[in-house]
Amino acid sequence: MKTRALTAAEVIALPAMPNAWPDAGRACGIGRTAWYELIAKGETPVPVVRIGRALKVRRSDLLNFLGIKETAAVVETAAASEENDDAPGVEPGAPVEQASTSTSQQK
C-alpha cells in the first residue's frame, strides 16, 4: 500500500517536533521501511532526535529540506477556499435559527 505524501499545508501544520514516522517520512515521500532503514544508517534527509523511545524531527529542519516557507500554507488555504465557493449549503446572509431555551425563574 502506497502512502500519500503530505501537502505543504499539512507539513506546516505539524507540531514543532513531529514524529519521524509517519509525519517526517510521509512529508519526504519515503515509505515506512525505507525511512527506518535510513534512520538505522543515520542517512535521513533531516536529523532525527531520540526523545526517550520516540523518534522526532524538528519541523524547521523538515521545512528547510523541503524548501517550504511557512507563508505557503496561507496561500494554499486561500486557494482551497476559493475552489469551494460554489459548494451547496447555506446561502451567505441566511438567517440562523437558534434553539430557544426557556429559563423560568421561580421565586
Contacts in CASP RR format, 6 or more apart in sequence:
PFRMAT RR
TARGET T0000
AUTHOR 0000-0000-0000
METHOD contacts of the structure
MODEL  1
MKTRALTAAEVIALPAMPNAWPDAGRACGIGRTAWYELIAKGETPVPVVR
IGRALKVRRSDLLNFLGIKETAAVVETAAASEENDDAPGVEPGAPVEQAS
TSTSQQK
3 22 0 8 1.000
3 26 0 8 1.000
3 29 0 8 1.000
3 31 0 8 1.000
3 32 0 8 1.000
4 26 0 8 1.000
5 26 0 8 1.000
5 27 0 8 1.000
5 28 0 8 1.000
5 29 0 8 1.000
6 14 0 8 1.000
6 23 0 8 1.000
6 26 0 8 1.000
6 27 0 8 1.000
7 76 0 8 1.000
8 66 0 8 1.000
8 68 0 8 1.000
8 72 0 8 1.000
8 73 0 8 1.000
8 76 0 8 1.000
9 72 0 8 1.000
9 73 0 8 1.000
9 76 0 8 1.000
9 77 0 8 1.000
10 27 0 8 1.000
11 27 0 8 1.000
11 59 0 8 1.000
11 62 0 8 1.000
11 63 0 8 1.000
11 66 0 8 1.000
11 68 0 8 1.000
12 63 0 8 1.000
12 68 0 8 1.000
12 70 0 8 1.000
12 72 0 8 1.000
12 73 0 8 1.000
13 73 0 8 1.000
14 23 0 8 1.000
14 27 0 8 1.000
14 59 0 8 1.000
14 62 0 8 1.000
15 59 0 8 1.000
16 58 0 8 1.000
16 59 0 8 1.000
16 60 0 8 1.000
17 49 0 8 1.000
17 51 0 8 1.000
17 56 0 8 1.000
17 57 0 8 1.000
17 58 0 8 1.000
17 59 0 8 1.000
18 24 0 8 1.000
18 56 0 8 1.000
18 57 0 8 1.000
18 59 0 8 1.000
18 62 0 8 1.000
19 54 0 8 1.000
19 55 0 8 1.000
19 56 0 8 1.000
19 57 0 8 1.000
20 35 0 8 1.000
20 39 0 8 1.000
20 44 0 8 1.000
20 48 0 8 1.000
20 55 0 8 1.000
20 56 0 8 1.000
20 57 0 8 1.000
21 32 0 8 1.000
21 35 0 8 1.000
21 36 0 8 1.000
21 55 0 8 1.000
22 32 0 8 1.000
23 57 0 8 1.000
24 35 0 8 1.000
24 44 0 8 1.000
24 46 0 8 1.000
24 48 0 8 1.000
24 57 0 8 1.000
24 62 0 8 1.000
25 31 0 8 1.000
25 32 0 8 1.000
25 35 0 8 1.000
27 62 0 8 1.000
27 66 0 8 1.000
28 35 0 8 1.000
28 45 0 8 1.000
28 46 0 8 1.000
28 62 0 8 1.000
28 65 0 8 1.000
28 66 0 8 1.000
30 38 0 8 1.000
35 44 0 8 1.000
38 44 0 8 1.000
38 45 0 8 1.000
39 48 0 8 1.000
39 55 0 8 1.000
42 48 0 8 1.000
44 57 0 8 1.000
45 65 0 8 1.000
46 57 0 8 1.000
46 58 0 8 1.000
46 61 0 8 1.000
46 62 0 8 1.000
46 65 0 8 1.000
47 57 0 8 1.000
47 58 0 8 1.000
47 61 0 8 1.000
48 55 0 8 1.000
48 56 0 8 1.000
48 57 0 8 1.000
49 55 0 8 1.000
49 56 0 8 1.000
49 57 0 8 1.000
49 58 0 8 1.000
50 56 0 8 1.000
63 69 0 8 1.000
63 70 0 8 1.000
END
